[in-house]
């Protein structure tokens, strides 16, 4: 599997994983907003995973 195929597969997998997450719903209690974690960028995660996969492939 070459690098472009791997990146395409990662994008496809990341899109599926992002679709399964709970949608952001409005909250009416500020305490709930304080305890909720921010969602990280998908592209940063994909880049990290891709780099790890390249290391293991060698």
Phi, psi and omega in degrees: 000124181276177187295320181293320178296320180296317179295320179296318178296319178296318178297318180296315180294319179295323179294320178295317181294321180292327181290333183278345182290155179293138178289155176287119179252148179293140177248148182249007180236117182297337178294326178292320178296326181291329182270346180280134178276148175287148179277132179287162178293135179293325183293325178293318178295316181297319179296317180296315180297318181298317179297320179295320180294322178296321179296319181288332182290331183291000000 
